[in-house]
Amino acid sequence: MVLILLSWLYIAWTIHLWGIAGNQILRLSTKLPIVQTTTGFALVTFFAAVWSIFGRIHWEFHAVLFLTNLFFMGWYKSDWIDDLHATKKRFISLPLFLKLYLFGMALLILAQCAAAPYVIDNESYYIQNIKWLNAYGMVKGLINLHFFLGQLSGWHITQSALNFSFLYDRYNDLSGLFLLYGIGFATQQINHYFTTKKRHALVVGLFPITGILLFQFISAPSPDIVVYVLTFVIFYLFIEEYSNPSRATFVQLTLLVLFTLFIKNTAMTLALLPIYWFIVHYQSLKQVFPKVFLLCTLTLGLFVVKNLIICGVPVFPSKLFSGAYFDYSLPVEIEHFYYEELKKYGYFLTTADYDSYSKWDLFVRWLQLPKLNGLFNIMGVVILFATPFLIFKIKENAFRVIYFILVIQMVLLFATSPQYRFFLNGILFLGCLWVSVLIYQRRTVYSLLILSSIPILLIVFLPVNLNRFSNYKFMMELSQFQSENIVFPHANSKYSLEFEKKHEGNLEYFSPKNSTFFWGTFNGPLPTVNKDQINYFKTYFHLIPQQRTAHIKDGFYSKHLTDDKQRTP
């Protein structure tokens, strides 16, 4: 906990300075501290993304980052000092209960982050993606080694830029810090609600009651946490200035949406909010269009370049953009295999069963999934059907626009990858909206915050097995905090495995021993991939990953065993 806290203090200093610089460069007047914080995260991420195109994110990057921090600190001296005083003033203005609550949640977040991670994706590609960025930057055709590595998130770029890998190998908890920022924003809005009685302030203020769901993600660099937090911030900005958005708020909203999409493109429907504003308020917002266009071009450009380098295609996964653009492009048959597996995964069906089901059969199957999967699927559908009655009652047009966008998100989810966590941001926001109608007095709101923190306290310090509640293979019990984690955090992987060196053609790789997790790479040395995975694609697709040259940093391609042609990079 202690070491994580120290790293967070440095990160907060960095993000604060970059956020101020971003506001000054973009000439924005930020009213919400979390917007400035997110601006800082976005700019550091974009800077690291550009850097990783040309080289590793290692001590050289941190040296430049530190020098840039010092420059910003001197150049914007009055701004950051004023912000520190404003932060202190905001905290002092909070009621004693909210101060204690925020402090208690900070301790729980730190404790959970110091414990072993248990998000299954952390063991398949989170750790490895970040290690590749720290060791080599973006690597051509990395997806050919393990196609989950093609899912490189912007948040993994952020984590690689702020994990100090050249000093210590156990910092992997940036999602916890971002959740803490989100809860800090929520406590401010609760206090704001009791003064203004604005409904959306209460809805956002109730965000911490969802903590029991969010804590499962924060001990690993899960992009989902950032999407959930930013969804509440984006919706708050949209509702707050729905009728008459300022130019500065329009640019801020666009930047927040772009950063969210760079982190996880399943949140693509959020882009409809700034588009809606621009269409409805064109006359007042057209003057900042060049600024917004520049931000969109930068984000889209980085997204496409990232995919072109790692996957060899501009968009992954996508049947529309499939093709052999480069010698290291992922073979179309494997990309289609991935795309089809992604769709079936949400239904837990075999290929034969999936192909035999009608759309209605799939929908019914989706609703009837056991445990948490079916529960959240049903909740998503029920809450979408019920919410129009609530919106009709409260009569606020901004909520209607948001509801319509969430309906589109649900439809796209069902058509692509029907996993409830991709719509959980919508469920959480609409759920808090419903709660705000029933619980709005100070005493009841405070009581709800206390009650919702009790199960969080239990899962942090007591063993809980999620296999009882979910169909996804978490493989082990949730990780509880241990006394040895007071100072030193747990390693980035939950598993202490040995790895064996294997060869396949010119590829020398490491395979985990005694692991039945087909996609597992854990915290293995680079390059790591399960030998069973290599053999599977070799047997059924006649493809094996190969190095493009004798140097790993030059990347990988997929070699067709039936192709006698000599491939050259």
N, C-alpha and C positions, 0 to 999 in steps of 0.2 A: 504493500500500500504506500509506504513512504517513498519508494523510488518512483512509483507511478505518479504520485502527487508532485514530486519535484519535476518530472518530465512535463506534466500538465501545466505547471507554472511557466515553464519556458515556452511551451506551445501557445499558451494564452497570451503571453507577451508578444510572440511572433504574429499571431493571428490579429491581435488588437492593432498592431502597427500597420500591417498590410491592409486591414479593413479601413483604417483612417486614410491611408494612401489611395486606396481604391475610391473612396468617397470624394477625395479631393480631385483625383484625376478625372473621374466621371462627373464631377460637380454635382454631387447629390447631397441633399440635406436629410440625413437619416434620423428618423424619430425613434425607431426601435433599436436598442442595442444589439439584439440578435440578428438584425439585418446587416449591421456593420460587421458582426462576427462572421456571418456566412459569406459576406463579401471577401473577408480576409481568407477564409478557407478556400473559396473559389479561386482567388488569384494565386495563392500558393499552389493549388492543384494544377492550374493551367500552366504556371511556370515550370513545375516539376514535369508535367506531361511533355512540354516542349524540350526540356533538358533530356528526358529519357529517350527521345527520338535519336539523340546523338551520342548518348553515353550513359553510364551507370549513375544511380542516385546514391552516392556514397559520401565520403568525407569532403570531396571537392564541392559537391552541391551544398553541403551544410556550411562550408566556409563562405561561399558566396551568399547564402541565405543569411548568415549571421552578420556579414558586412552590410548587406542591404538593410537588415533590421536597425543597425547602428545609424545608417544614413537616414532612414525614416524617423528614427527617434530624435535625431538632431533637427531635421528639416521640419517636422511637425510637432515640435516640442510643446507648444502651447495647447495643441489639440489633444494630445494624449494625456497631458496633465489635467486638462479640463474634464476629459472623459473619466479619469480615475476619481476625481471629486464627485462627478455626477453618479458614478457607480456606488460610491460610498453613501451618497445621499439617498439613492433609491433603496439601498439595503436598510439604512436606518429608518426610513419611512415605513417599512413593512411592520405590521403588527407582530408582537412577540411570537405568536403561534406560528406564523409563516416563516419567521426567521429560524425557529427551532426545526420546523418541518424541512426547510431547505437544507439545513445543516445535517439533519438525520438522513435525508435522501442522498446527500453527497457522500456520507460515510458508507451507506449501503452500496452505492455505485462503485466506490473505490474497492470495497471488499469483494464485490462480484468480479470486478476487473482483475483483481489480484489472484482469484481462484483459477482453476483450470478451465479452458474454453470447452464448450460442448456443442457448438453449432457444427453440424455434419459437413457443411460446405467448407468450413475451415480446414478440415482434414483432407479434402479432395483438391481444392485449388486456391483458397485464400492465402495460405502460408507460402505456397510455391510461387504464386504470381508476384507477391511482394519480394520474395527472395530473388527472383529473376530481375526485377527492377533494380534492386539494390546492387546486384552483382554485375549486370550487363546493360540495364535499360531495356527498351523494347527490342525483342529478338525476332527476326524474320522467321515466319512459319512456325512459331512456337506451338501453335495449335496442333500441328502434326504429331507432336510428342504426346499430348493429352488434350483432347478437344475442349475440356472444361477451361483450359487456360485461355481459350478464346473469349471467355466471359470476363476478361479483365475490366473491372469497374474503375471509374474515376476515383472512387473512395479508396481503392487499393493503391492508387497513385498517391493520394493524400497520405495514407498510412506509411507508404515507403519513404515519403519525403519527411516524415516527422517521427520515425521510429528509432533514429540514432543507431542503426545497425552496426556501424563501425565502432561503437562504444559498448553496446549491450544488446543481447539477442533475445530479450524477453518483453520488449515493448510492442504490444499488439492490441491496444485498448482505446483507440481513438474514438470508437463508437460510444464508449462510456462517457467520455468528455462531452461529446455532442449531445447526448441525452441529458447530461447535467445542465448544459446551456438551455435545452428545451424546457426542462423543469423550472429553471430560474425564470425564463420568460413566462411560463404559466403562472407562477406565484405572483409575478407582477400584475398579470391580467386579472387574477382573482381579486387582488387588492383594488385594482382599477374598477372592477365591476361593482363593488360595494359603494363606490362613489358615483359612477355614471349610470349604472343599471343597464349597460349595453349587453345584449344577449351574447353577441359573438365573443365578448371579453370573458364571459363565464364559460362558454363552450371551450375556448382555448385554455382557460384556467383549470378546467377539469381534466386536461390531458394527463396529469400524473396518475389518475386512477387506473389508467391502462398499463401501469408499470409491471404488473404481474406477467403480462404478455411480452413486454419489451426487454425485461431483464435477461431472457434467454439468449438475446443477441449480443449483449454488450461486452462480453469477455472475448470477443473476436471482432475483426473489422468488417462487420456485416453492413452492406449498403442499405439494408432495409430500415435500420434505425434512422438514418439520415432522411430517407424518404418520408417516414412517419412524422418526424419532427417538422421537417420543412413543409409538409402538407398543411399542418396546422398554421404555420407562419404565413404561408402563401394565401390560404383561405382567409386568415385574419386581415391581411393587407387588402385583399380584394373586397371584402365586406366593409371594411373601415372607410374606404374611399370609393365605394361602388358607384355612386351617382356622379361624382365629380373628381376623378383621379387627377392628381398633380402630375406634371411631367417627371419629376424626380421619383415619385412612387411607381409610375409606369416602368421606368428603367429598372428600379429595384425589383419589382415583381418579375420582370423579364429575366434579370440576372439570376434570381432565386430559382425560377423554373428551369433555366438552362443548366444551372449547376445540378439540379435534381435529375434532369435527363442525362447529363453526362455521367452521373453516378449509377442510374438505373433507368434504362429506356422503357421499362414496363410502366413508368409513370407518364408516358407521352401525352395523355389526355390533359395534363395540367397545362400544356402549351396553349390550350384553347382559351384560357383565362386572359392572358395578355392580348391574344388575337381578338377576343371579344371586345376588350377595352379599346383597342386600336380602331376597330370598325365602328363602334358606337360613338367614340369621342375623337374621331379622326381629325377634326379641325383644331382641337386643342393639343393633340399629341403628335401631330405630323412633324413638328419642328425637331423632335428628338429621334425621329426615325433613323437618321444616319448613325446615331450612337447605338441604337438597338440593333440595327443591321450589322454593325461591326461586331457586337457581342455574339450575335447569332452565327455570323460567319466564322468567328474564332472557335466557338464551341463545336459547330458542325465540322469544321476543318480538322480539329483535333480528333474528333470521334472517327471520322473517315480515315485519317492517317493512321490512327491506332489500329483500326481493323485491317487496313491494307498491309501494315507491317506484320502484325501477329497472325492474322488469318489469311491474308492474301486476297481478301474480298472487301469491298467498301462497307458492307453491312453484314453482320453475322448474328444469329442465323437468318437467312432469307433465301427463299427459292428464287426470288426475283433477281437477286444479284449474284447468283451462283455462277461459277466459271473459273477457268484457269487463267487468271490475270497475270500470274507470275509463276516461276518455276516452283515456288514454295506454297502456292495456293492450296488450300485444303481440297482434296478430291471431292467432286460433287456427290458421289455415292455416300461418303462419310457424313457430309453436311446434311444430306437428306435423312440419313439414319438418325443423326442427332435431332433434327427438327421433328421427326416422327416420334422418337422416344420422348421428347419434351411434351408433346401433346398427350401421349398415352400415360405419362407419369402421373398426371393429375387425376386419372381415373383408376389407377392401379389395375390396368388391363394388359393382357398379352396382345400381340399383334393380331392374331386370329380373332379374338373376341372384339377388339376395337373395330376392326374392319366389318364385323357382322352387325354392329350396333347402329341404329338410326340416331339422328340428332336428339330425338326425344328420349330414346333409351339411354343415351350418354348423360343427358341432363338428369334423369331420374337416378341413374347410377351415381352421379356426382353428389346428389343430395343425400343418398343413402349410405355414403361411405361412413364407416364406424369411427368412433372416437372424435377427436378434435376436428379432423378434416370435414366430416359430415356436419358437425355442429356449426362450424364457421361458414360453411357453404350455405346451410339453411339460414343462418343469421344474416348473411349477406343478401339473400333473396328476400327474406321477410322484411328486413329493414328498408330495402329499396321499394317494396310495395306499400309499406306503411308510411314512409316519410312524406309522401305528397299530402296526406291528411294533416300532418303536423305543419308543413310549410303553408298550407292554406289557412291554418289557424293563426300563425305568427305574421303572415303577410309581409315578408321581407323578400324583395325580388332577388337580392344577391344570393340568398340560399337556394332559390329556384334555379339559377344558373349553375351553381355548384352541384346541385342534385342532378341536373341534366348531364353534366360532364361525368359524374360518377356512374350514371347509367351506361354511358358510352364505354367507360372503362371496364365495367362488368361484362358488357357484350364482347369487347375485344379480348378480355381475359378468357372467356369461355371458348372463343374461337381459336386461341393460340395455346396458352398454357394455363389450364384452370387450377392453379394452386392458390389457396386462400390468402397466403401471405402477400400475393401481388395485388390484392384488393383490400388488404387489412387497413391501409390508411383511410379508405372510404368508410369501412365498418367502424373504425375508431372515431372518426369525426362525427358521423351521423349518430353513433351511439352516445357520444357526449352531448350532442344536440338534444336527443331525447331525455337524457338525464337532467339537462338544464331546465327542462319544463317541469320536472318533478321536484328537483332539489335546487333551491336558489337562496335560501336563508343562510346567513353567516354560520350559525351553529350547525346546521345540517351539512353544509359544504365542508366545514372543518371535520365533522364526524366522519364523513365519507372519505376524506383524505387519510384519516387515521386508520379506518377499517381496511382501505385498499393497500395500506403499507404493511399490514400484518402478514399476509401471505408472502410478500416480498422478503420480509425478515426471515420467514421460515425456509424459503428455498435457498437463501444465501447461506444459512448456517446448518440446515438439515438436509440429508440425502433425499432426493425425490427422483423417481424413475418415470421419465416421460413416455416410455414405451407403453405404459398403462393407458395413456390418453391419445397417443398419436400413431398413425400408420407409418410415419417416416422412421427410418432406422437411425436413432440417436446412438444406439449400440451400448451406451452406458448410462448410469444415473447422472443427473445434473450434478455439477461440481459445487461442493460447498466450501466455504472459506475455512482455511486451516491456519493455525497459529503461526506456522513458519512463513505465511504470506504477509505478515504484518509489515515486514521490511521488503522482502524479495518476492516479486510476483512469480506465479507458476510459469513454466515454459510455454511457448506459443502453441504447442500441441498437447493434447490430453494424454497422448500415448508415448511411452518410452520403448521404441522399437529398434531392432537392429535391421540393417540393410545389407543386401548382398549385391556384389557387382556382377552385372550380366552383359552379354554382347549380342547384338543383332546386326549383322552386316558391319558397317563402319561405326555403328552407334554403341557407345559404352554408357550404360545407365545403371541406376541403383533401384532395386526392387525391395519393398518391405518384406521382412520375414514374418511368418506366423500371423498373417492378416488375411481375413476373408473379405475385406472391403475392396470390391473390384476396382473402384475409382480412387482408392486411397493413395495419397502421396505423403501425407503427414508432414513432418519437418525433415524430410530426407535431404541428403546432399544433392546438388544439381548435377545432372538431371535425374529426377526420380519419376518412375512410372511402374505400375504393377506389371510383372511379367505375364500375368494372366490376361491383362488387357492387351499387351503386345501380341500374345498368341491368338487371342480372339479375332482381332482384325487381320492377322496373318492368315488364319484359317478361313474365315467367312468373306473377307474382302480382298484377300491376296495382296495386302498392303502392309508395309513396315515403315516406321519412321527412320530416317537416315540424316546424318549431319550433312550440311551443304558443303562444308570444307572440313579440314582437320581441326578447326577452331570452333568451339561451341557458340561463341558470340556471333558467328556468321549464320546461325540458325539451322532449321530442319526442313526437310521435305518428305513427302510420302512416296515411297518407291513401289511401283507395281511389279510384283514378282513375275508376272507374265510378260512384262515389257522388256525386251532385250536392248532397247535403245539406251545409250549412255547419257545420263542427265548431267548437265553442267549448270552451275548457278549463273 
